[in-house]
Amino acid sequence: MNLLANAGIPVRTVSQFKIMHDKVIIADGRDVEVGSFNYTRAADRSNSENVIVIRGDRAIAQRYLQHWESRWQMGTDWKPTY
C-alpha cells in the first residue's frame, strides 16, 4: 500500500469489516472481472481459484461500481508509513 500511496495513488482502508476480500475490476463502465483470483504467482500456478468475466453489461458493471463506491466512502485515507 505504501508503494501505491507514495506514487500518488489514493489508497483507503476500511475498518468496518474483519477482512475485505473483494476482488473486482470494472473496465469502461461495461466489463467486469470478479472472483477469488489473487494476482500472484501462487494463484496462477498452484491455487484453486475462480474468476468470471462479464463483458458488455453496463447494468452489472454499475452494480459492482456502486458496491465499490460504498466501500470507498466507508474508508479512511492511508498514510504511508515509509
PDB file of N, CA, C and O in Angstrom:
ATOM      1  N   MET A   1       0.826  -1.180   0.000  1.00  0.00           N
ATOM      2  CA  MET A   1       0.000   0.000   0.000  1.00  0.00           C
ATOM      3  C   MET A   1       0.874   1.247   0.000  1.00  0.00           C
ATOM      4  O   MET A   1       0.533   2.258  -0.615  1.00  0.00           O
ATOM      5  N   ASN A   2       2.014   1.164   0.703  1.00  0.00           N
ATOM      6  CA  ASN A   2       2.926   2.307   0.682  1.00  0.00           C
ATOM      7  C   ASN A   2       3.373   2.636  -0.733  1.00  0.00           C
ATOM      8  O   ASN A   2       3.453   3.805  -1.109  1.00  0.00           O
ATOM      9  N   LEU A   3       3.662   1.609  -1.514  1.00  0.00           N
ATOM     10  CA  LEU A   3       4.117   1.820  -2.889  1.00  0.00           C
ATOM     11  C   LEU A   3       3.086   2.618  -3.684  1.00  0.00           C
ATOM     12  O   LEU A   3       3.437   3.556  -4.399  1.00  0.00           O
ATOM     13  N   LEU A   4       1.819   2.244  -3.557  1.00  0.00           N
ATOM     14  CA  LEU A   4       0.756   2.959  -4.267  1.00  0.00           C
ATOM     15  C   LEU A   4       0.613   4.389  -3.752  1.00  0.00           C
ATOM     16  O   LEU A   4       0.598   5.339  -4.535  1.00  0.00           O
ATOM     17  N   ALA A   5       0.508   4.535  -2.432  1.00  0.00           N
ATOM     18  CA  ALA A   5       0.308   5.863  -1.845  1.00  0.00           C
ATOM     19  C   ALA A   5       1.481   6.788  -2.157  1.00  0.00           C
ATOM     20  O   ALA A   5       1.283   7.967  -2.451  1.00  0.00           O
ATOM     21  N   ASN A   6       2.694   6.261  -2.093  1.00  0.00           N
ATOM     22  CA  ASN A   6       3.871   7.081  -2.396  1.00  0.00           C
ATOM     23  C   ASN A   6       3.945   7.470  -3.863  1.00  0.00           C
ATOM     24  O   ASN A   6       4.642   8.421  -4.215  1.00  0.00           O
ATOM     25  N   ALA A   7       3.240   6.749  -4.723  1.00  0.00           N
ATOM     26  CA  ALA A   7       3.178   7.089  -6.147  1.00  0.00           C
ATOM     27  C   ALA A   7       2.038   8.056  -6.442  1.00  0.00           C
ATOM     28  O   ALA A   7       1.801   8.400  -7.600  1.00  0.00           O
ATOM     29  N   GLY A   8       1.325   8.504  -5.392  1.00  0.00           N
ATOM     30  CA  GLY A   8       0.245   9.457  -5.578  1.00  0.00           C
ATOM     31  C   GLY A   8      -1.100   8.831  -5.892  1.00  0.00           C
ATOM     32  O   GLY A   8      -2.039   9.531  -6.271  1.00  0.00           O
ATOM     33  N   ILE A   9      -1.202   7.511  -5.738  1.00  0.00           N
ATOM     34  CA  ILE A   9      -2.461   6.807  -5.999  1.00  0.00           C
ATOM     35  C   ILE A   9      -3.258   6.773  -4.702  1.00  0.00           C
ATOM     36  O   ILE A   9      -2.743   6.301  -3.688  1.00  0.00           O
ATOM     37  N   PRO A  10      -4.495   7.257  -4.699  1.00  0.00           N
ATOM     38  CA  PRO A  10      -5.287   7.241  -3.473  1.00  0.00           C
ATOM     39  C   PRO A  10      -5.509   5.812  -2.970  1.00  0.00           C
ATOM     40  O   PRO A  10      -5.887   4.921  -3.730  1.00  0.00           O
ATOM     41  N   VAL A  11      -5.266   5.619  -1.681  1.00  0.00           N
ATOM     42  CA  VAL A  11      -5.446   4.324  -1.031  1.00  0.00           C
ATOM     43  C   VAL A  11      -6.264   4.566   0.224  1.00  0.00           C
ATOM     44  O   VAL A  11      -6.025   5.525   0.956  1.00  0.00           O
ATOM     45  N   ARG A  12      -7.234   3.689   0.469  1.00  0.00           N
ATOM     46  CA  ARG A  12      -8.052   3.812   1.671  1.00  0.00           C
ATOM     47  C   ARG A  12      -8.145   2.462   2.357  1.00  0.00           C
ATOM     48  O   ARG A  12      -8.030   1.419   1.715  1.00  0.00           O
ATOM     49  N   THR A  13      -8.352   2.488   3.658  1.00  0.00           N
ATOM     50  CA  THR A  13      -8.607   1.268   4.416  1.00  0.00           C
ATOM     51  C   THR A  13      -9.998   1.366   5.028  1.00  0.00           C
ATOM     52  O   THR A  13     -10.485   2.454   5.334  1.00  0.00           O
ATOM     53  N   VAL A  14     -10.617   0.223   5.197  1.00  0.00           N
ATOM     54  CA  VAL A  14     -11.967   0.147   5.760  1.00  0.00           C
ATOM     55  C   VAL A  14     -11.909  -0.749   6.985  1.00  0.00           C
ATOM     56  O   VAL A  14     -11.554  -1.923   6.875  1.00  0.00           O
ATOM     57  N   SER A  15     -12.250  -0.216   8.147  1.00  0.00           N
ATOM     58  CA  SER A  15     -12.144  -0.981   9.392  1.00  0.00           C
ATOM     59  C   SER A  15     -13.452  -1.654   9.797  1.00  0.00           C
ATOM     60  O   SER A  15     -13.475  -2.398  10.778  1.00  0.00           O
ATOM     61  N   GLN A  16     -14.530  -1.415   9.073  1.00  0.00           N
ATOM     62  CA  GLN A  16     -15.820  -1.981   9.454  1.00  0.00           C
ATOM     63  C   GLN A  16     -15.902  -3.491   9.256  1.00  0.00           C
ATOM     64  O   GLN A  16     -16.796  -4.139   9.799  1.00  0.00           O
ATOM     65  N   PHE A  17     -14.984  -4.050   8.489  1.00  0.00           N
ATOM     66  CA  PHE A  17     -15.021  -5.479   8.193  1.00  0.00           C
ATOM     67  C   PHE A  17     -13.750  -6.134   8.709  1.00  0.00           C
ATOM     68  O   PHE A  17     -12.671  -5.546   8.649  1.00  0.00           O
ATOM     69  N   LYS A  18     -13.882  -7.360   9.219  1.00  0.00           N
ATOM     70  CA  LYS A  18     -12.707  -8.095   9.679  1.00  0.00           C
ATOM     71  C   LYS A  18     -11.741  -8.318   8.521  1.00  0.00           C
ATOM     72  O   LYS A  18     -10.536  -8.108   8.655  1.00  0.00           O
ATOM     73  N   ILE A  19     -12.281  -8.744   7.387  1.00  0.00           N
ATOM     74  CA  ILE A  19     -11.483  -8.945   6.178  1.00  0.00           C
ATOM     75  C   ILE A  19     -12.256  -8.359   5.001  1.00  0.00           C
ATOM     76  O   ILE A  19     -13.438  -8.650   4.820  1.00  0.00           O
ATOM     77  N   MET A  20     -11.592  -7.542   4.215  1.00  0.00           N
ATOM     78  CA  MET A  20     -12.174  -7.101   2.940  1.00  0.00           C
ATOM     79  C   MET A  20     -11.521  -7.941   1.863  1.00  0.00           C
ATOM     80  O   MET A  20     -10.330  -7.790   1.589  1.00  0.00           O
ATOM     81  N   HIS A  21     -12.273  -8.803   1.265  1.00  0.00           N
ATOM     82  CA  HIS A  21     -11.710  -9.756   0.308  1.00  0.00           C
ATOM     83  C   HIS A  21     -12.295  -9.558  -1.083  1.00  0.00           C
ATOM     84  O   HIS A  21     -12.168 -10.438  -1.934  1.00  0.00           O
ATOM     85  N   ASP A  22     -12.927  -8.430  -1.323  1.00  0.00           N
ATOM     86  CA  ASP A  22     -13.497  -8.136  -2.642  1.00  0.00           C
ATOM     87  C   ASP A  22     -12.381  -8.036  -3.675  1.00  0.00           C
ATOM     88  O   ASP A  22     -11.363  -7.379  -3.455  1.00  0.00           O
ATOM     89  N   LYS A  23     -12.592  -8.689  -4.783  1.00  0.00           N
ATOM     90  CA  LYS A  23     -11.661  -8.559  -5.909  1.00  0.00           C
ATOM     91  C   LYS A  23     -12.489  -8.362  -7.161  1.00  0.00           C
ATOM     92  O   LYS A  23     -13.162  -9.280  -7.629  1.00  0.00           O
ATOM     93  N   VAL A  24     -12.432  -7.171  -7.690  1.00  0.00           N
ATOM     94  CA  VAL A  24     -13.241  -6.862  -8.866  1.00  0.00           C
ATOM     95  C   VAL A  24     -12.517  -5.818  -9.710  1.00  0.00           C
ATOM     96  O   VAL A  24     -11.885  -4.901  -9.186  1.00  0.00           O
ATOM     97  N   ILE A  25     -12.623  -5.976 -11.006  1.00  0.00           N
ATOM     98  CA  ILE A  25     -12.135  -4.982 -11.959  1.00  0.00           C
ATOM     99  C   ILE A  25     -13.343  -4.554 -12.784  1.00  0.00           C
ATOM    100  O   ILE A  25     -14.062  -5.393 -13.326  1.00  0.00           O
ATOM    101  N   ILE A  26     -13.559  -3.250 -12.875  1.00  0.00           N
ATOM    102  CA  ILE A  26     -14.627  -2.696 -13.709  1.00  0.00           C
ATOM    103  C   ILE A  26     -13.936  -1.874 -14.789  1.00  0.00           C
ATOM    104  O   ILE A  26     -13.221  -0.919 -14.483  1.00  0.00           O
ATOM    105  N   ALA A  27     -14.144  -2.236 -16.036  1.00  0.00           N
ATOM    106  CA  ALA A  27     -13.453  -1.565 -17.136  1.00  0.00           C
ATOM    107  C   ALA A  27     -14.455  -0.898 -18.066  1.00  0.00           C
ATOM    108  O   ALA A  27     -15.408  -1.523 -18.532  1.00  0.00           O
ATOM    109  N   ASP A  28     -14.223   0.369 -18.322  1.00  0.00           N
ATOM    110  CA  ASP A  28     -15.014   1.124 -19.299  1.00  0.00           C
ATOM    111  C   ASP A  28     -16.504   1.149 -18.984  1.00  0.00           C
ATOM    112  O   ASP A  28     -17.319   1.353 -19.883  1.00  0.00           O
ATOM    113  N   GLY A  29     -16.873   0.945 -17.719  1.00  0.00           N
ATOM    114  CA  GLY A  29     -18.275   1.008 -17.335  1.00  0.00           C
ATOM    115  C   GLY A  29     -19.153  -0.073 -17.924  1.00  0.00           C
ATOM    116  O   GLY A  29     -20.378   0.044 -17.901  1.00  0.00           O
ATOM    117  N   ARG A  30     -18.538  -1.141 -18.459  1.00  0.00           N
ATOM    118  CA  ARG A  30     -19.365  -2.182 -19.073  1.00  0.00           C
ATOM    119  C   ARG A  30     -18.834  -3.595 -18.890  1.00  0.00           C
ATOM    120  O   ARG A  30     -19.584  -4.558 -19.054  1.00  0.00           O
ATOM    121  N   ASP A  31     -17.547  -3.740 -18.550  1.00  0.00           N
ATOM    122  CA  ASP A  31     -16.950  -5.061 -18.382  1.00  0.00           C
ATOM    123  C   ASP A  31     -16.553  -5.250 -16.925  1.00  0.00           C
ATOM    124  O   ASP A  31     -16.042  -4.328 -16.289  1.00  0.00           O
ATOM    125  N   VAL A  32     -16.789  -6.455 -16.397  1.00  0.00           N
ATOM    126  CA  VAL A  32     -16.499  -6.764 -15.000  1.00  0.00           C
ATOM    127  C   VAL A  32     -15.722  -8.070 -14.940  1.00  0.00           C
ATOM    128  O   VAL A  32     -16.062  -9.041 -15.617  1.00  0.00           O
ATOM    129  N   GLU A  33     -14.675  -8.083 -14.124  1.00  0.00           N
ATOM    130  CA  GLU A  33     -13.969  -9.312 -13.784  1.00  0.00           C
ATOM    131  C   GLU A  33     -14.050  -9.459 -12.275  1.00  0.00           C
ATOM    132  O   GLU A  33     -13.701  -8.536 -11.539  1.00  0.00           O
ATOM    133  N   VAL A  34     -14.509 -10.614 -11.812  1.00  0.00           N
ATOM    134  CA  VAL A  34     -14.700 -10.830 -10.383  1.00  0.00           C
ATOM    135  C   VAL A  34     -14.410 -12.292 -10.060  1.00  0.00           C
ATOM    136  O   VAL A  34     -14.660 -13.175 -10.881  1.00  0.00           O
ATOM    137  N   GLY A  35     -13.888 -12.541  -8.876  1.00  0.00           N
ATOM    138  CA  GLY A  35     -13.617 -13.912  -8.466  1.00  0.00           C
ATOM    139  C   GLY A  35     -12.650 -13.961  -7.301  1.00  0.00           C
ATOM    140  O   GLY A  35     -12.348 -12.943  -6.678  1.00  0.00           O
ATOM    141  N   SER A  36     -12.169 -15.161  -7.017  1.00  0.00           N
ATOM    142  CA  SER A  36     -11.263 -15.364  -5.890  1.00  0.00           C
ATOM    143  C   SER A  36      -9.807 -15.120  -6.257  1.00  0.00           C
ATOM    144  O   SER A  36      -8.949 -15.051  -5.378  1.00  0.00           O
ATOM    145  N   PHE A  37      -9.526 -14.991  -7.529  1.00  0.00           N
ATOM    146  CA  PHE A  37      -8.154 -14.945  -8.032  1.00  0.00           C
ATOM    147  C   PHE A  37      -7.381 -13.752  -7.496  1.00  0.00           C
ATOM    148  O   PHE A  37      -7.794 -12.604  -7.663  1.00  0.00           O
ATOM    149  N   ASN A  38      -6.251 -14.033  -6.849  1.00  0.00           N
ATOM    150  CA  ASN A  38      -5.287 -13.000  -6.473  1.00  0.00           C
ATOM    151  C   ASN A  38      -4.259 -12.924  -7.594  1.00  0.00           C
ATOM    152  O   ASN A  38      -3.920 -13.945  -8.190  1.00  0.00           O
ATOM    153  N   TYR A  39      -3.777 -11.763  -7.878  1.00  0.00           N
ATOM    154  CA  TYR A  39      -2.812 -11.614  -8.966  1.00  0.00           C
ATOM    155  C   TYR A  39      -1.406 -11.908  -8.453  1.00  0.00           C
ATOM    156  O   TYR A  39      -0.549 -11.029  -8.363  1.00  0.00           O
ATOM    157  N   THR A  40      -1.207 -13.191  -8.118  1.00  0.00           N
ATOM    158  CA  THR A  40       0.074 -13.676  -7.618  1.00  0.00           C
ATOM    159  C   THR A  40       0.481 -14.911  -8.403  1.00  0.00           C
ATOM    160  O   THR A  40      -0.340 -15.534  -9.077  1.00  0.00           O
ATOM    161  N   ARG A  41       1.745 -15.253  -8.308  1.00  0.00           N
ATOM    162  CA  ARG A  41       2.238 -16.461  -8.967  1.00  0.00           C
ATOM    163  C   ARG A  41       1.548 -17.704  -8.403  1.00  0.00           C
ATOM    164  O   ARG A  41       1.187 -18.609  -9.155  1.00  0.00           O
ATOM    165  N   ALA A  42       1.366 -17.747  -7.080  1.00  0.00           N
ATOM    166  CA  ALA A  42       0.713 -18.912  -6.470  1.00  0.00           C
ATOM    167  C   ALA A  42      -0.707 -19.086  -6.987  1.00  0.00           C
ATOM    168  O   ALA A  42      -1.122 -20.204  -7.292  1.00  0.00           O
ATOM    169  N   ALA A  43      -1.453 -17.997  -7.088  1.00  0.00           N
ATOM    170  CA  ALA A  43      -2.823 -18.097  -7.606  1.00  0.00           C
ATOM    171  C   ALA A  43      -2.822 -18.595  -9.038  1.00  0.00           C
ATOM    172  O   ALA A  43      -3.680 -19.383  -9.435  1.00  0.00           O
ATOM    173  N   ASP A  44      -1.865 -18.138  -9.797  1.00  0.00           N
ATOM    174  CA  ASP A  44      -1.789 -18.514 -11.206  1.00  0.00           C
ATOM    175  C   ASP A  44      -1.342 -19.955 -11.408  1.00  0.00           C
ATOM    176  O   ASP A  44      -1.767 -20.614 -12.356  1.00  0.00           O
ATOM    177  N   ARG A  45      -0.482 -20.447 -10.516  1.00  0.00           N
ATOM    178  CA  ARG A  45       0.142 -21.745 -10.777  1.00  0.00           C
ATOM    179  C   ARG A  45      -0.250 -22.871  -9.839  1.00  0.00           C
ATOM    180  O   ARG A  45      -0.160 -24.038 -10.223  1.00  0.00           O
ATOM    181  N   SER A  46      -0.684 -22.564  -8.615  1.00  0.00           N
ATOM    182  CA  SER A  46      -0.888 -23.680  -7.693  1.00  0.00           C
ATOM    183  C   SER A  46      -2.153 -23.630  -6.849  1.00  0.00           C
ATOM    184  O   SER A  46      -2.485 -24.629  -6.211  1.00  0.00           O
ATOM    185  N   ASN A  47      -2.857 -22.539  -6.817  1.00  0.00           N
ATOM    186  CA  ASN A  47      -4.081 -22.454  -6.017  1.00  0.00           C
ATOM    187  C   ASN A  47      -5.303 -22.887  -6.818  1.00  0.00           C
ATOM    188  O   ASN A  47      -5.292 -22.892  -8.049  1.00  0.00           O
ATOM    189  N   SER A  48      -6.351 -23.247  -6.092  1.00  0.00           N
ATOM    190  CA  SER A  48      -7.662 -23.427  -6.710  1.00  0.00           C
ATOM    191  C   SER A  48      -8.361 -22.073  -6.644  1.00  0.00           C
ATOM    192  O   SER A  48      -8.678 -21.587  -5.559  1.00  0.00           O
ATOM    193  N   GLU A  49      -8.595 -21.478  -7.777  1.00  0.00           N
ATOM    194  CA  GLU A  49      -9.171 -20.136  -7.853  1.00  0.00           C
ATOM    195  C   GLU A  49     -10.312 -20.126  -8.860  1.00  0.00           C
ATOM    196  O   GLU A  49     -10.486 -21.073  -9.627  1.00  0.00           O
ATOM    197  N   ASN A  50     -11.085 -19.046  -8.849  1.00  0.00           N
ATOM    198  CA  ASN A  50     -12.113 -18.860  -9.871  1.00  0.00           C
ATOM    199  C   ASN A  50     -12.152 -17.399 -10.276  1.00  0.00           C
ATOM    200  O   ASN A  50     -11.799 -16.508  -9.503  1.00  0.00           O
ATOM    201  N   VAL A  51     -12.585 -17.177 -11.489  1.00  0.00           N
ATOM    202  CA  VAL A  51     -12.755 -15.822 -11.993  1.00  0.00           C
ATOM    203  C   VAL A  51     -13.807 -15.874 -13.093  1.00  0.00           C
ATOM    204  O   VAL A  51     -13.873 -16.833 -13.862  1.00  0.00           O
ATOM    205  N   ILE A  52     -14.615 -14.845 -13.154  1.00  0.00           N
ATOM    206  CA  ILE A  52     -15.606 -14.737 -14.221  1.00  0.00           C
ATOM    207  C   ILE A  52     -15.465 -13.346 -14.839  1.00  0.00           C
ATOM    208  O   ILE A  52     -15.262 -12.358 -14.133  1.00  0.00           O
ATOM    209  N   VAL A  53     -15.573 -13.288 -16.135  1.00  0.00           N
ATOM    210  CA  VAL A  53     -15.527 -12.022 -16.858  1.00  0.00           C
ATOM    211  C   VAL A  53     -16.880 -11.830 -17.532  1.00  0.00           C
ATOM    212  O   VAL A  53     -17.340 -12.687 -18.287  1.00  0.00           O
ATOM    213  N   ILE A  54     -17.504 -10.700 -17.250  1.00  0.00           N
ATOM    214  CA  ILE A  54     -18.795 -10.349 -17.840  1.00  0.00           C
ATOM    215  C   ILE A  54     -18.539  -9.149 -18.741  1.00  0.00           C
ATOM    216  O   ILE A  54     -18.130  -8.088 -18.270  1.00  0.00           O
ATOM    217  N   ARG A  55     -18.777  -9.316 -20.014  1.00  0.00           N
ATOM    218  CA  ARG A  55     -18.474  -8.250 -20.979  1.00  0.00           C
ATOM    219  C   ARG A  55     -19.754  -7.603 -21.510  1.00  0.00           C
ATOM    220  O   ARG A  55     -20.740  -8.277 -21.809  1.00  0.00           O
ATOM    221  N   GLY A  56     -19.705  -6.291 -21.613  1.00  0.00           N
ATOM    222  CA  GLY A  56     -20.759  -5.559 -22.292  1.00  0.00           C
ATOM    223  C   GLY A  56     -22.062  -5.417 -21.531  1.00  0.00           C
ATOM    224  O   GLY A  56     -23.098  -5.143 -22.135  1.00  0.00           O
ATOM    225  N   ASP A  57     -22.033  -5.598 -20.208  1.00  0.00           N
ATOM    226  CA  ASP A  57     -23.273  -5.472 -19.423  1.00  0.00           C
ATOM    227  C   ASP A  57     -23.140  -4.277 -18.482  1.00  0.00           C
ATOM    228  O   ASP A  57     -22.641  -4.396 -17.363  1.00  0.00           O
ATOM    229  N   ARG A  58     -23.596  -3.132 -18.962  1.00  0.00           N
ATOM    230  CA  ARG A  58     -23.467  -1.896 -18.187  1.00  0.00           C
ATOM    231  C   ARG A  58     -24.225  -1.946 -16.861  1.00  0.00           C
ATOM    232  O   ARG A  58     -23.782  -1.350 -15.879  1.00  0.00           O
ATOM    233  N   ALA A  59     -25.359  -2.647 -16.815  1.00  0.00           N
ATOM    234  CA  ALA A  59     -26.140  -2.724 -15.575  1.00  0.00           C
ATOM    235  C   ALA A  59     -25.355  -3.463 -14.489  1.00  0.00           C
ATOM    236  O   ALA A  59     -25.315  -3.023 -13.340  1.00  0.00           O
ATOM    237  N   ILE A  60     -24.745  -4.565 -14.849  1.00  0.00           N
ATOM    238  CA  ILE A  60     -23.946  -5.312 -13.867  1.00  0.00           C
ATOM    239  C   ILE A  60     -22.725  -4.497 -13.462  1.00  0.00           C
ATOM    240  O   ILE A  60     -22.385  -4.434 -12.281  1.00  0.00           O
ATOM    241  N   ALA A  61     -22.068  -3.876 -14.427  1.00  0.00           N
ATOM    242  CA  ALA A  61     -20.911  -3.042 -14.111  1.00  0.00           C
ATOM    243  C   ALA A  61     -21.300  -1.923 -13.149  1.00  0.00           C
ATOM    244  O   ALA A  61     -20.541  -1.608 -12.232  1.00  0.00           O
ATOM    245  N   GLN A  62     -22.455  -1.330 -13.344  1.00  0.00           N
ATOM    246  CA  GLN A  62     -22.923  -0.252 -12.471  1.00  0.00           C
ATOM    247  C   GLN A  62     -23.164  -0.757 -11.053  1.00  0.00           C
ATOM    248  O   GLN A  62     -22.839  -0.063 -10.089  1.00  0.00           O
ATOM    249  N   ARG A  63     -23.728  -1.951 -10.913  1.00  0.00           N
ATOM    250  CA  ARG A  63     -23.962  -2.515  -9.573  1.00  0.00           C
ATOM    251  C   ARG A  63     -22.649  -2.761  -8.843  1.00  0.00           C
ATOM    252  O   ARG A  63     -22.526  -2.451  -7.658  1.00  0.00           O
ATOM    253  N   TYR A  64     -21.669  -3.316  -9.546  1.00  0.00           N
ATOM    254  CA  TYR A  64     -20.359  -3.533  -8.930  1.00  0.00           C
ATOM    255  C   TYR A  64     -19.697  -2.206  -8.584  1.00  0.00           C
ATOM    256  O   TYR A  64     -19.052  -2.092  -7.541  1.00  0.00           O
ATOM    257  N   LEU A  65     -19.845  -1.208  -9.437  1.00  0.00           N
ATOM    258  CA  LEU A  65     -19.279   0.102  -9.157  1.00  0.00           C
ATOM    259  C   LEU A  65     -19.931   0.724  -7.924  1.00  0.00           C
ATOM    260  O   LEU A  65     -19.242   1.325  -7.100  1.00  0.00           O
ATOM    261  N   GLN A  66     -21.242   0.590  -7.790  1.00  0.00           N
ATOM    262  CA  GLN A  66     -21.934   1.108  -6.606  1.00  0.00           C
ATOM    263  C   GLN A  66     -21.416   0.444  -5.339  1.00  0.00           C
ATOM    264  O   GLN A  66     -21.211   1.108  -4.324  1.00  0.00           O
ATOM    265  N   HIS A  67     -21.203  -0.871  -5.399  1.00  0.00           N
ATOM    266  CA  HIS A  67     -20.662  -1.593  -4.242  1.00  0.00           C
ATOM    267  C   HIS A  67     -19.270  -1.054  -3.896  1.00  0.00           C
ATOM    268  O   HIS A  67     -18.981  -0.761  -2.736  1.00  0.00           O
ATOM    269  N   TRP A  68     -18.411  -0.926  -4.916  1.00  0.00           N
ATOM    270  CA  TRP A  68     -17.058  -0.427  -4.688  1.00  0.00           C
ATOM    271  C   TRP A  68     -17.095   0.984  -4.101  1.00  0.00           C
ATOM    272  O   TRP A  68     -16.382   1.281  -3.142  1.00  0.00           O
ATOM    273  N   GLU A  69     -17.922   1.844  -4.674  1.00  0.00           N
ATOM    274  CA  GLU A  69     -18.004   3.220  -4.181  1.00  0.00           C
ATOM    275  C   GLU A  69     -18.504   3.279  -2.747  1.00  0.00           C
ATOM    276  O   GLU A  69     -18.058   4.132  -1.980  1.00  0.00           O
ATOM    277  N   SER A  70     -19.427   2.385  -2.363  1.00  0.00           N
ATOM    278  CA  SER A  70     -19.909   2.376  -0.979  1.00  0.00           C
ATOM    279  C   SER A  70     -18.778   2.020  -0.021  1.00  0.00           C
ATOM    280  O   SER A  70     -18.693   2.579   1.072  1.00  0.00           O
ATOM    281  N   ARG A  71     -17.919   1.105  -0.419  1.00  0.00           N
ATOM    282  CA  ARG A  71     -16.779   0.737   0.426  1.00  0.00           C
ATOM    283  C   ARG A  71     -15.749   1.862   0.467  1.00  0.00           C
ATOM    284  O   ARG A  71     -15.156   2.130   1.512  1.00  0.00           O
ATOM    285  N   TRP A  72     -15.540   2.516  -0.669  1.00  0.00           N
ATOM    286  CA  TRP A  72     -14.604   3.642  -0.714  1.00  0.00           C
ATOM    287  C   TRP A  72     -15.051   4.739   0.255  1.00  0.00           C
ATOM    288  O   TRP A  72     -14.226   5.319   0.960  1.00  0.00           O
ATOM    289  N   GLN A  73     -16.353   5.024   0.290  1.00  0.00           N
ATOM    290  CA  GLN A  73     -16.880   6.057   1.183  1.00  0.00           C
ATOM    291  C   GLN A  73     -16.702   5.692   2.654  1.00  0.00           C
ATOM    292  O   GLN A  73     -16.540   6.578   3.494  1.00  0.00           O
ATOM    293  N   MET A  74     -16.731   4.397   2.974  1.00  0.00           N
ATOM    294  CA  MET A  74     -16.521   3.946   4.355  1.00  0.00           C
ATOM    295  C   MET A  74     -15.073   4.124   4.800  1.00  0.00           C
ATOM    296  O   MET A  74     -14.788   4.184   5.996  1.00  0.00           O
ATOM    297  N   GLY A  75     -14.174   4.207   3.848  1.00  0.00           N
ATOM    298  CA  GLY A  75     -12.748   4.151   4.146  1.00  0.00           C
ATOM    299  C   GLY A  75     -12.164   5.449   4.654  1.00  0.00           C
ATOM    300  O   GLY A  75     -12.779   6.514   4.600  1.00  0.00           O
ATOM    301  N   THR A  76     -10.951   5.311   5.149  1.00  0.00           N
ATOM    302  CA  THR A  76     -10.146   6.460   5.544  1.00  0.00           C
ATOM    303  C   THR A  76      -8.850   6.418   4.739  1.00  0.00           C
ATOM    304  O   THR A  76      -8.360   5.346   4.382  1.00  0.00           O
ATOM    305  N   ASP A  77      -8.313   7.582   4.464  1.00  0.00           N
ATOM    306  CA  ASP A  77      -7.102   7.662   3.655  1.00  0.00           C
ATOM    307  C   ASP A  77      -5.941   6.952   4.343  1.00  0.00           C
ATOM    308  O   ASP A  77      -5.735   7.084   5.549  1.00  0.00           O
ATOM    309  N   TRP A  78      -5.188   6.196   3.547  1.00  0.00           N
ATOM    310  CA  TRP A  78      -3.990   5.515   4.040  1.00  0.00           C
ATOM    311  C   TRP A  78      -2.822   6.494   3.975  1.00  0.00           C
ATOM    312  O   TRP A  78      -2.568   7.121   2.947  1.00  0.00           O
ATOM    313  N   LYS A  79      -2.128   6.607   5.085  1.00  0.00           N
ATOM    314  CA  LYS A  79      -0.937   7.450   5.145  1.00  0.00           C
ATOM    315  C   LYS A  79       0.287   6.541   5.086  1.00  0.00           C
ATOM    316  O   LYS A  79       0.427   5.648   5.921  1.00  0.00           O
ATOM    317  N   PRO A  80       1.164   6.748   4.127  1.00  0.00           N
ATOM    318  CA  PRO A  80       2.350   5.891   4.019  1.00  0.00           C
ATOM    319  C   PRO A  80       3.157   5.884   5.317  1.00  0.00           C
ATOM    320  O   PRO A  80       3.288   6.906   5.990  1.00  0.00           O
ATOM    321  N   THR A  81       3.686   4.723   5.649  1.00  0.00           N
ATOM    322  CA  THR A  81       4.487   4.582   6.865  1.00  0.00           C
ATOM    323  C   THR A  81       5.974   4.699   6.583  1.00  0.00           C
ATOM    324  O   THR A  81       6.788   4.759   7.504  1.00  0.00           O
ATOM    325  N   TYR A  82       6.322   4.731   5.309  1.00  0.00           N
ATOM    326  CA  TYR A  82       7.725   4.968   4.923  1.00  0.00           C
ATOM    327  C   TYR A  82       7.783   5.470   3.507  1.00  0.00           C
ATOM    328  O   TYR A  82       8.868   5.732   2.988  1.00  0.00           O
TER     329      TYR A  82
END
